[in-house]
Amino acid sequence: MKLSRRHLLQFAASASALAATGAIPAALTSAFAEEPRRIIPWKNWSGGQTCTPAIRKAPASEAELADLIGKSATPIRAVGAGHSFSPLVPTEGTLVTLDRLSGYVSHDAATHRATFKAGTRLGAMAATLAENNLALDNMPDINKQTIAGAISTATHGTGRDLGSLSSFVTGARLVTASGETLDCNEGGLRDAARVSLGALGIMTEVTMQARPLYKLKRRTWVAPVEEMLEEAPELWAKHRNFEFYYVPYSGMTIGIVNDETDEAETPEPVNEDDDGLMQLKQLQDWLGWSPATRRWLIQTIMDGMEPEERVDFSYKTLSAERNVRFNEMEYHLPREAGPEALREIIAAIEDNNIEVFFPIEFRTTAADDAWLSPFYKRESCSIAVHRFHEADYAPYFSAIEPIFRKYDGRPHWGKLNTLKAGDFVALYPRWNDFLDMRAELDPEGKFLNPYLREVFGVGV
């Protein structure tokens, strides 16, 4: 509502009349009448998950958060950056954004531990750490997520001996269903809370183990897929960070390694990844009818790509911009099973001429001990398949998921999958321990939306 000088004079006159008569004039009542409350729909980054919550809240303190948990409509779900593709967030009850619970809190110069509010985006966290001459031991390839969202879903980077982001957590603060704030700094509570899907409560602060700031030398090159798969065990053993992308219908891969260096930083190259993806889409649209022609043309283009090198601080070389939206399925397999599983995935796509242009991502991650981490007590490789956000992902993902399941894969919690409670209990040795803790901290299921009720087998 826009206030003009004329409106203000009308309100002043009404106020004078109120003082004189003790009655509320109609002009004053209508002037301050509340507009009908708008219900604002929510959707995630890809547009694949949506909901219309009854209430949307943005608490700025633990006290505000505890108060709204006690009073608000359920299910209560927290949302960070909306970068999860699975239905972790949608609720018809209360949607809590962590945007106002964000920012740097403190760091310990002796231990290199740093504390941030839970809604801080990973990119902002990394920049702040760098200002304090610190960095995490690893970063994911996308840094737009919030800290709480990333660790709660076991978001990860790549590296044989490097764990997911949740493995760097030394402590966290959690507001539970009762409004109590817990410090999750050790023992079972910490190991459950580090990867908790927002089912134990809502995080407000996270303390991460960092290290002195360091630089990496990133090398990118092109190689035939069989050559890359044969050399993969040697590459992940030799290099600090190793990953590669297979370009469908090409027989070719793009390999990436990072190793620590003291060399001077090089100029940041122009990011052409988004343009490259859309060119692959054009080739699919134009040549999808002829896989052989498509393969020849992509190979011709990729054969002309020279190796590239870049030196910069770790958080700049490990994360990249991703502006072409997609939906994603990613599973974490026993590391030794990765190469053969990828061969089967490629065959399933290309033997059946499945329409796909997004490269397939192959990474490695170290074992950890968070109860619901997909990397629990298992060195893993991760294989991710993507589908353009405007296309139906179900046929593609349903053709690939049985291969992941065949190799005892555990799905990324933030990515699409079709598993239910009975599947998860067979995959996670501490599954029932987590269920017991969840029931203790949230006996009424305030934080369980329909998807999580299916995941945990609660009231279904």
Summary of the structure (lengths in Angstrom):
residues: 460
radius of gyration: 25.1
end to end distance: 46.7
largest distance: 90.7
contacts: 1506
relative contact order: 0.13
helix: 35%
strand: 25%
